[in-house]
Amino acid sequence: MLNYRYEIVSQIGEGRSRVFLCHDELLQSRIALKVLSGNAPEQEKKDFYNEYLLLSRFNHPLIIKAFEYGIILAANDSDTENFLIGKNDAFFSMEHFEGETLDKSLDTVDPDKLYFLIDSISSVLFYLHQSNFIYYDLKPENILLRNVENSPELKIVDFGFASHMMNKKGRNILGSLKYIAPEILNQEARNQQADLYSLGVLLYRMLFKKFPFDSEIAMEIYKAQIEGEINYPEIPISSELLKAIKKLLQKYSYNRYVNTLFLLGDLGIPLSENYRGAWDFPRVYSGRSELIKLLNTYIVDSNDCTPYKINGASNSGKSFLLDELNSKYGNSILVTSRDFRPGLPPDYQLLKLISFNEVVFNQIPIELKDEILGYLASDVHISTTEYRKLFSKISETAKFILLFDDILKFEPIVLDLISNIVPVFIVNSIKIIYTENSSSEIDTKIFANSHAIDLKPFLEAEVLEFLQKNFAHFFPQKEIYDLILKYSDLQPGSIAAFIRNLVSNNILVFDGKEGIRVNMGSPSIKLMKMSMEENHSSLFTSLNTDERKVLDYLSSIKNPVGEAQITEITGFSETAIQSVLKSLEKKNIIKMYHGGKTFEIQSRSFADYICANTEKGDQVHREIAKWMSSSKGNGGFSEIAYHLEKAGHYSECYSYYYKEIGKARELSAYNYAAGILNHLLTLPLEKSKIVRVKTDLSELYYLIGNFQLSQSFILELLEEPLAEKDRRMFMVQNGLVMIQMGSSREGIDLLESLVEQINDENKKHEIIASIADAYLYLNDFEKARGLCGNLVSCNEAGTLIKGKAFTLLGLIELYEKNNPAAAIENINCALNLYETEKMTQQISAAKINIGNLYVMLGDYESAKSNWNEALALNKSIGNLEQEANLLLNYGVLYYDLSDFEIAVDRYKRAKIIFESLGDRHALGLTLMNLAEVHYVMCNYSEVTALLTQASMIFLEMENMMEYAEVLFITGKFRYTLRDADSLRKTVLQLNEFAKMSILTESHLMKLNLLKGLLCYLENRSSDAVEILRESVRDFSGLDERDNNYNYSFACFQLVNVFLATGKYDAIGEILNEPRLREVAGKNIMISIEREYWIARLLIVSHEKSAYDKIESALEKLQGISIINLSWQVSFLSGLYFEKRGNIKKAEKYFYLTNALISEITERISGIELRELFSNHIDVKGSLDYIKAFSDRIPPDDSF
């Protein structure tokens, strides 16, 4: 079996590729599989893929249909040995047409069959030629024939040479020599009429039993085709036929027929239904070139991992755009709702669609291939964690583009699966482009952050381009163009449908004498002006009873339905159903997918019209549900439930929805399960069922983390008459929710009143651990320690509970006694328990905590070691949340170590993950951290943008605490630029928050610091000194990282005020405070700034040399990104050496100062920010001083 799907029955054809009759295990039908060796030349591979693309796009009843393209990645030994099929061979599946090639019966063609062949072949050529395609390879071997009930049927195959005229194939010689037109052999310009010459050769061969030039020597045939005269022996054929053949075989293309309509007109052959009834055209992508360029820029931009959403109406050409991208980019994977088969596990199908193809499979290592193949070959379900881990491995090693078409058509459980793995793809730089229907009211919430673009109707120039690309010169393009502008909405899909309606309404007429013309008679115009409702009504009225019955079922079933399934559900005979489907397809009412065996209604609006006008609709839904739930129906639980609901059988529908919920829980698709449960609440169910639904919703929302909704359902349930055991269970759950929602004291009281009544020991231990956690939150360390001590010494407590208890004991040591070493010891106990049980997620979390504690101890190497191990573990299990939080920790660490570029990189990676996960709160915090790094690095434009984004997030979330933190950073930033007006506004806003009691004690301290800074900018130095002294006292008593930075910042700004007012004695006192010396000893940035201020003090006070401090600061600045201190220390060095009389060194450092300030200025893109920086008193003063210095020194002393 090939790819666990195709069972080879026999080989049925061979040429450049081979064709096999196969049984498709997935569709349970026979198909033809065309296979090309993986060792074939590259051009053959391109032609093979091009053939698939064309066949999948063509929609003509006499052209063989292609369905799926792929690479053989798994094959049985018997297939390899018996059929010489190897891995990496390319294939595409086609409909199986059981017939013989025409070359087998060329010499026995009777007149009736001849005219059938002329009509049939002409209709295929017209279909191709009308849209500017050239077939290039018309010959008997590519024409399949069979008889069905004494009527001939025909299919044209092998489109490997076929090409659109605008896709230049150069002037290569294409085709089979005896059938090739002279202009192709001469390598001259060619058009559709080259195929008409081949048709002439074919007819000549059938009638005269020989070729026009009877030779087997290639060069002789070549020469004769170009120069030779054709002999026409006398045989009993009509003069019209002989004349037609002579015209087809003209040496110069312009002397041949323009198209096959005129050929049929000359022969008196009436146009068959293949021309009008089933008329269609193979669309070629056109228009929207700017959008293609935009998407191309996105695809090649390695720094942009945000998904791209293409938003548009149902007829806006979204799918066609993705088809174009899929054909344009060889590393793309297109996924549609039609790719998922009902009844098969969606996780299995999604993995196979994304991994089991040439794009991905050939990029991944052999071990991962074996892992994927093992999963696909088994029936074993894997957990959500393992599933995400699998995709994490895939996207780490394989680089591809994912295209999701019409994402809202996917089943909710599939959407849940996609939402689970999309963050993994984004983190690993996989490009994702998806389309959404703009008219839908559904919110997918899969892509937390996306670029978005709305597809607009075509411009008039794009309409013209559409017609020129899609229709040949012999089409009345101008008249059609005018009608489109007058009557169509100019959406690509609408234009295509509009032109089809022109044909079906006999407005666009095909005529064997006049060619193609537009009939502008009043009845036609009236038809065109009909509303959609009237059109649907007219079409519906024209259907016969059997057609209506089939459409009743097709319109009611969400997904495409197979021919065999329609036969079963309608009760029609196989012959009858084939006749009905063929008729509906010819009328362009239905379209066919997958192996020629699945169908759906073309127009969604017409399907809705049928549903609304179906008699006994409830009976139709009941029959569908009955059939789907049978062994043959192969329906999913949600589909069966949907139809039972529509039929009004609510009790049965409830049972099937619960089966679907069970499946969703297995896949951890909790949001999907919650959606079904909420839907069940809208149905008229018995009280006991409603109680069960609400119970499950309360548990699910707790699991998801939506504690407010969980509590709302718990409180509703507590109003019901419940058994005592059930009431106690809901009250326990309510206590746990209270703790999670911040009502810790109330939650503790409730749980403590219930815990002894719990008989389940595991549940009891979980409750005690939650109570201990709540006590720790309330800083009641003694009670928390007692409960945790009991848990770790309890033999019955499980590993998870004991591990949590040890972790809480560690946190107690940290928060109560500020003892990180003791905290590490306790968390190591938890780690040992987790490692014994191989609990990867818990091991990772423990190592992160231990790393954080090592940072507090200043042991950065031990911190990195633990974090690196945690990072590797998180990647192995695809735990993006922990990975992102760990990257935040790394960002903080590298910021503290003054490795700002690395800090930015870590924060950006965390940002990408939080964006993909939709964690807005964490994203806001990350943006604040990024803003702080860019603030230090003088990237002021970045700072403004990041703080604006963070502000919007926290305001949308109504999280005023975090918004206040953004305002504090904004205030410091504006103070640095000496922007008093903006700082004043920030202080006023925070003052309002203070009046509203929104701010915490920590926020009030920060607000006070900003007030001191504002006083300084307003030249109120004494007020500034008083407030800043207060800030120094406030922050000095707190030993947390954030407070250490605020403490040192307050110290240095106080020094700045004293320096400006000449109070030098007070400066030394501050700079030599033990607390500041201690903080500076642990942080290189604070150390540099302290040395800078000491050096400034020494220079102005003339007490002693400042050289040691300047040299130390300069040395520490080596290797650090450009910061404000870079130019400040450089300028101070220049001043020092100038005062010492060392002009050359002074000039060197003044030159460096100038360059550093210029570099910072160049980075600032906004005019306002640039002016603020340039006019900063220190910046302007330094530059003015340097200019005056340059003017003073003699030219020969220049540096």
C-alpha positions, -999 to +999 in steps of 0.1 A: +000+000+000+013+035-009+012+061+018-011+040+039-039+048+014-035+035-021-037-003-028-023-010-063-045-033-084-027-033-117-007-011-141-029+004-168-007+028-187+029+038-194+047+067-211+069+092-195+051+083-164+031+052-154-006+049-145-019+024-119-054+013-111-057+016-073-082+012-045-083+043-023-087+031+013-097+066+025-125+072-001-133+035-005-133+039-043-112+030-073-090+057-088-061+060-112-027+069-098-002+085-122+034+080-109+066+097-121+100+084-110+118+104-084+149+101-107+132+118-136+148+150-151+138+182-134+119+195-164+098+163-164+090+168-127+079+204-134+058+193-163+042+165-142+033+190-114+021+215-140-002+188-154-017+181-120-023+219-114-040+222-148-061+191-144-072+201-109-083+235-123-100+222-155-137+215-152-149+199-184-168+166-186-145+151-212-112+160-195-100+135-170-102+149-134-072+151-111-076+152-073-046+151-051-008+155-056+018+140-034+051+122-030+053+085-022+068+084+013+057+049+024+054+018+002+051-019+008+080-041-003+056-058-027+048-025-044+085-017-047+094-051-061+063-058-083+057-023-097+091-007-093+077+021-072+101+039-050+100+064-022+101+100-034+083+091-066+057+118-074+021+110-080-013+124-085-047+107-083-073+109-110-107+096-117-106+061-131-121+059-166-123+023-178-117+025-215-093+019-244-072+044-262-084+055-296-053+041-313-066+006-307-097+013-329-084+039-354-090+017-384-126+007-375-142+042-370-176+043-385-193+076-396-214+080-365-184+074-343-164+098-364-188+127-359-191+118-322-153+121-320-152+153-339-178+169-317-163+156-284-127+165-292-137+199-306-156+207-273-124+199-253-103+220-276-128+249-275-128+248-237-090+251-237-087+275-265-114+299-253-091+305-222-058+308-240-046+272-233-028+251-259-030+213-255+001+205-277-003+167-275-035+157-293-031+121-305-051+088-304-031+075-274-044+104-253-080+098-261-099+072-240-131+056-253-157+032-239-193+022-246-220+026-219-254+012-227-244+013-265-235+050-262-198+061-267-181+081-239-148+098-242-121+114-220-089+133-230-058+125-209-021+135-205-018+172-202+019+172-195+026+197-223-005+218-219+002+255-212-014+289-210-003+312-238+010+337-213+032+311-196+059+313-221+074+279-229+098+296-253+096+282-287+104+246-278+092+217-299+063+201-279+041+172-288+043+140-308+062+144-341+036+131-366+010+155-351+030+186-346+021+218-364+047+233-388+050+266-368+061+246-337+086+225-357+100+258-371+101+271-335+080+301-344+053+319-325+023+296-319-013+299-307-043+277-302-045+269-339-015+246-335-039+221-318-063+224-348-035+211-371-031+181-348-068+175-350-065+176-388-038+149-387-059+128-364-089+130-388-067+124-418-053+092-400-088+079-392-102+085-427-073+077-450-058+050-427-024+066-429-006+098-419-004+127-442+034+120-446+040+083-445+074+079-431+090+065-399+122+086-402+121+116-379+139+140-402+117+131-432+086+136-411+100+169-398+107+182-434+074+170-448+054+186-421+070+220-429+074+218-467+056+188-481+023+188-500-004+166-486-021+141-508-058+134-503-067+100-519-102+097-532-125+080-507-162+081-501-164+111-477-185+143-479-170+173-496-176+193-464-155+169-444-127+169-469-127+207-471-126+209-433-096+185-430-078+205-457-084+237-438-072+222-405-040+210-422-030+244-437+007+252-433+001+287-420-020+289-388-039+320-400-054+299-428-069+274-404-101+277-384-101+303-356-117+278-333-136+246-334-170+262-335-165+271-371-153+235-378-186+222-365-205+248-384-189+238-417-197+201-409-233+208-399-227+192-365-251+208-339-234+221-307-238+195-279-245+202-243-208+202-237-207+237-252-235+255-233-252+234-207-219+225-189-200+256-200-172+268-178-137+282-182-104+273-164-097+306-145-062+320-147-051+342-118-052+379-126-053+413-109-042+422-073-006+422-083+002+446-054-013+421-029+009+394-044+040+416-040+029+424-004+026+387+005+058+379-012+076+406+010+060+390+040+071+355+030+107+364+025+109+386+056+127+365+082+118+389+110+080+388+105+064+357+120+029+372+124+002+353+104-015+371+075-053+372+072-069+377+038-104+389+046-131+390+019-166+382+009-175+347-003-171+357-040-139+378-036-114+353-049-098+343-016-095+306-025-081+314-059-055+337-043-043+309-021-043+285-051-020+310-068+003+312-038+003+274-035+014+270-071+039+299-069+057+287-038+071+251-039+074+250-001+037+258+006+010+235+021-026+243+013-052+230+039-089+233+033-120+221+051-126+196+023-094+178+032-109+164+064-130+133+061-160+127+085-155+099+109-117+099+108-097+113+138-091+150+130-057+150+148-045+121+126-057+139+095-042+173+104-008+157+111-009+138+078-019+169+058+009+190+072+037+164+075+031+137+050+041+156+019+072+164-001+076+199+014+080+187+050+088+150+049+120+153+030+133+180+053+129+162+086+154+137+102+148+100+099+140+096+136+112+121+133+099+104+101+097+071+119+079+087+148+053+103+124+049+071+104+045+051+136+017+074+147+000+074+114+002+036+111-014+030+146-047+037+162-032+049+194-043+084+204-015+107+216-019+135+242-022+172+233+013+177+248+028+150+226+008+163+196+022+198+200+056+184+207+055+165+174+047+197+155+074+216+174+099+191+161+085+193+126+086+231+124+121+233+140+136+213+112+114+219+081+106+254+068+074+258+049+044+281+043+010+271+057-021+282+038-055+277+054-084+284+031-117+297+045-107+289+080-143+294+093-155+264+073-133+241+094-150+220+120-147+235+155-127+205+167-102+210+139-100+248+147-092+238+183-064+215+171-050+243+148-051+268+176-031+245+197-003+241+172-003+276+156+018+292+183+045+265+178+046+274+141+049+311+148+077+306+173+096+285+147+091+312+120+066+292+099+047+316+076+009+313+079-016+329+055-052+322+060-085+335+045-117+344+063-152+352+051-158+388+060-195+383+062-192+357+089-200+366+125-179+338+139-147+348+158-121+321+154-097+334+181-071+310+166-047+337+156-042+360+185-024+385+164-025+388+126-017+412+098-050+417+079-060+429+044-095+432+030-100+420-006-118+448-025-137+444-058-117+446-090-108+480-105-119+485-141-084+479-153-083+446-133-116+435-150-100+441-183-069+421-173-092+393-161-109+390-195-077+392-214-060+365-194-090+342-192-105+346-227-091+343-262-091+371-288-121+355-305-143+362-274-164+394-275-143+408-246-155+445-251-192+436-249-187+413-219-166+440-202-194+466-207-220+441-192-198+433-162-193+470-154-230+476-157-245+445-139-217+428-117-204+438-083-168+434-097-157+407-073-137+380-091-161+352-081-191+372-091-176+381-125-169+344-132-205+335-121-218+364-141-201+352-173-215+316-167-249+331-163-245+349-196-240+315-213-268+297-194-292+325-201-284+325-238-269+360-237-235+348-246-242+326-277-220+300-293-227+297-330-210+275-357-214+302-383-209+334-364-186+322-336-193+337-302-216+367-299-236+386-273-273+385-277-287+418-264-324+410-270-347+423-243-356+389-228-319+383-221-315+416-204-346+410-183-331+377-171-299+395-163-317+421-142-334+394-121-326+394-084-307+366-068-339+354-051-357+353-085-328+335-101-328+309-074-365+305-077-363+301-115-335+275-112-353+257-084-386+255-104-367+240-134-355+210-114-372+176-116-383+156-086-352+134-084-329+164-087-348+182-059-345+152-037-308+149-042-303+186-036-325+184-004-298+162+011-268+179-004-280+213+009-286+199+044-252+182+048-223+205+057-195+187+039-191+173+003-210+140+000-199+109-020-218+094-049-222+061-030-234+079+001-260+098-019-272+066-035-277+050+000-295+080+016-318+086-014-326+050-021-320+056-058-303+031-080-267+036-089-276+043-125-303+068-115-280+087-091-253+089-117-277+104-142-290+130-117-255+140-106-244+143-142-274+165-150-268+187-119-232+190-128-239+200-163-263+227-150-234+240-128-254+235-097-230+210-081-193+206-082-172+175-077-142+168-055-119+140-044-117+111-069-149+121-087-169+107-058-178+137-036-201+166-045-215+198-030-237+226-042-217+253-060-235+283-046-239+286-008-268+310-013-286+285-035-280+258-010-296+280+017-325+287-006-331+250-011-330+244+027-355+272+033-379+257+006-375+220+013-408+203+023-405+181+054-371+195+063-372+178+097-378+144+080-347+150+057-325+158+087-339+127+106-331+105+076-296+120+073-289+114+110-302+078+107-279+071+077-249+089+093-252+068+125-253+036+105-221+017+098-222+030+062-228+066+070-194+073+085-207+105+101-191+124+129-208+127+163-213+165+159-229+161+124-253+134+136-262+156+166-267+186+144-292+167+122-310+152+151-313+187+166-327+200+133-352+171+133-363+181+168-350+149+184-333+167+213-327+138+236-308+118+210-290+149+199-279+154+235-263+119+236-244+125+204-232+159+214-218+143+246-200+117+225-184+146+206-175+163+240-158+131+250-137+132+218-129+169+224-117+162+259-094+134+247-078+160+224-078+187+251-100+208+229-116+224+259-129+256+243-146+235+216-162+213+243-173+244+262-189+257+230-210+225+226-221+226+262-232+262+259-251+253+228-268+225+247-281+251+272-301+266+244-320+234+237-352+223+254-337+195+276-348+179+308-337+194+341-312+166+349-295+171+316-292+209+321-277+202+356-251+179+340-243+205+313-238+232+339-217+209+360-194+201+332-192+238+322-181+248+357-153+222+356-142+231+320-141+268+327-120+262+358-097+240+337-094+267+310-088+294+336-120+314+332-128+314+369-155+340+367-176+319+344-168+288+364-181+305+395-213+317+378-223+282+369-214+269+404-236+295+420-265+286+396-261+249+405-261+257+442-295+271+438-308+237+426-321+210+449-290+188+451-279+157+470-256+166+500-226+150+483-231+170+451-237+203+471-204+197+490-186+191+457-198+224+442-190+243+474-154+230+473-151+240+437-164+275+447-138+278+474-110+269+449-124+295+424-125+322+452-088+316+458-080+319+421-100+351+418-082+368+447-108+363+475-083+342+494-096+347+529-132+337+519-119+308+499-098+295+528-127+298+553-150+278+529-125+251+522-115+247+558-151+241+567-154+214+541-120+196+540-127+171+567-159+160+551-140+149+519-135+111+518-113+111+487-077+114+501-063+127+468-089+154+466-084+163+503-047+168+497-053+190+467-076+212+488-051+214+516-023+224+491-046+251+477-053+264+513-016+265+520-010+285+488-037+310+498-021+314+532+012+322+516-005+348+494-018+364+526+017+363+542+004+339+569+037+320+567+032+300+599-001+284+588+012+278+553+044+261+567+023+239+589+000+226+562+029+220+538+049+202+565+020+179+570+017+172+533+054+163+527+054+139+556+021+122+546+027+089+530-006+089+511+001+123+494+010+120+457+041+132+440+025+163+426+010+174+459+043+168+478+062+186+451+039+216+454+042+216+492+081+216+489+078+245+464+056+264+488+080+258+516+108+273+495+087+304+487+080+307+525+118+308+531+122+334+505+093+358+514+095+354+552+133+353+557+147+365+524+167+333+522+171+322+486+196+294+495+170+277+518+144+282+491+166+264+466+170+235+490+133+230+493+126+233+456+154+208+450+134+184+471+104+189+448+127+185+418+140+151+430+104+139+434+095+150+399+126+135+384+118+101+400+084+102+383+098+117+350+073+146+352+089+168+325+067+198+328+071+200+366+109+194+363+111+223+339+091+246+362+113+236+392+145+244+373+131+278+363+123+286+399+158+275+410+174+296+383+154+326+395+167+321+430+203+318+418+199+352+402+189+366+436+221+351+450+241+367+421+251+333+409+243+339+372+261+308+359+240+285+380+209+304+370+218+300+332+225+263+337+191+256+353+173+278+328+191+262+298+180+228+310+144+241+315+144+256+280+155+223+264+128+205+284+101+230+273+111+226+237+109+189+240+073+190+252+062+221+232+054+240+264+053+275+249+040+292+280+069+282+302+093+288+273+081+324+270+083+330+307+118+316+307+128+339+279+115+368+300+137+357+328+167+355+304+158+390+292+159+403+328+191+385+335+209+399+304+195+434+311+211+432+346+243+420+330+242+449+305+240+425+275+213+447+261+212+432+225+208+397+239+181+410+263+162+425+233+165+392+214+150+372+244+122+397+250+113+397+213+112+359+212+089+359+243+068+386+226+063+364+196+052+335+218+028+355+239+013+371+207+007+336+192-008+323+225-031+354+228-018+361+263-024+398+263-013+404+299+021+387+294+025+405+261+019+439+277+045+431+304+070+420+277+065+452+257+072+472+289+104+452+294+114+458+258+107+495+262+130+497+293+159+481+274+154+504+244+152+533+268+186+525+282+200+519+246+186+554+235+163+539+209+137+565+218+114+559+188+111+522+198+104+532+234+075+554+223+059+527+201+063+500+227+048+520+255+019+530+233+012+493+225+015+483+262-009+511+272-035+500+247-033+464+259-038+473+296-065+499+289-084+473+268-080+448+296-090+475+321-059+466+341-051+499+356-023+486+379-002+476+349-012+507+330+001+528+360+034+509+356+035+519+319+029+555+330+058+554+354+082+542+327+068+569+304+074+595+331+110+585+336+115+584+298+101+619+294+122+632+322+153+618+305+144+640+275+137+669+298+101+670+285+084+688+314+050+691+298+046+654+291+060+645+325+035+669+341+006+652+323+018+617+334+020+629+370-015+644+369-029+611+355-012+591+382-025+615+408-060+609+396-054+571+400-042+578+435-074+596+444-093+567+431-073+543+454-061+524+423-024+526+431-005+502+455+021+514+480+048+506+454+030+527+428+027+557+452+064+556+459+071+557+421+047+585+417+065+604+444+098+599+425+082+614+394+070+644+414+105+650+425+118+649+389+091+673+378+101+697+405+136+697+392+125+704+356+103+732+369+133+748+387+120+740+421+152+726+434+145+727+471+112+708+466+130+684+443+157+677+470+131+671+496+110+646+475+140+628+460+155+623+495+122+608+506+123+585+475+158+574+484+147+565+519+116+547+506+134+525+480+165+518+502+144+498+526+132+474+498+156+447+485+139+437+452+154+441+417+129+467+406+133+487+438+171+485+435+169+502+401+145+529+414+167+534+445+198+540+424+179+562+399+166+584+428+201+586+442+217+597+410+189+623+402+194+637+437+231+640+430+223+657+397+202+683+416+230+689+442+255+692+414+234+718+397+230+738+429+266+735+440+260+713+472+291+691+467+293+679+503+259+662+501+269+645+468+297+626+484+274+615+512+249+599+488+274+583+465+292+566+494+260+553+510+266+516+519+233+506+502+243+522+469+278+507+471+262+473+476+238+477+447+265+490+424+287+460+433+261+437+418+251+457+387+275+470+361+253+498+348+247+512+383+284+508+390+293+528+358+269+556+367+281+558+402+317+562+390+306+588+365+290+609+392+320+605+415+343+616+386+321+646+379+322+656+415+360+652+416+365+674+385+343+703+398+356+701+434+393+697+424+397+674+455+418+648+437+423+631+403+392+617+387+413+595+364+408+562+382+370+565+381+369+577+345+392+549+334+371+523+353+339+536+337+355+536+302+367+501+307+333+488+318+316+505+289+336+485+264+314+459+247+282+475+260+257+489+234+256+527+230+238+542+260+236+578+274+265+570+297+286+562+267+287+599+255+285+613+290+316+594+302+334+602+269+326+639+273+338+638+309+370+622+298+376+650+273+370+676+301+394+658+324+422+656+298+417+692+287+421+704+323+452+682+325+466+699+293+465+667+272+448+683+242+452+653+219+434+630+243+408+656+250+402+660+213+399+622+209+372+619+235+354+651+223+354+636+188+340+603+202+313+622+221+302+640+190+300+607+170+280+590+198+255+618+201+252+618+163+246+580+163+218+584+189+202+613+170+202+593+138+183+565+155+154+588+164+129+589+136+102+612+151+108+650+147+095+657+182+117+632+199+148+642+179+143+679+188+138+670+225+170+650+225+190+676+205+178+704+228+185+684+260+205+708+282+234+683+287+235+673+250+234+708+237+257+721+263+283+693+256+281+699+218+285+737+223+315+732+245+331+708+220+326+733+192+342+761+213+370+737+221+376+730+184+376+767+176+403+773+203+428+746+194+454+753+166+448+734+133+481+714+137+469+700+170+438+685+154+431+648+161 
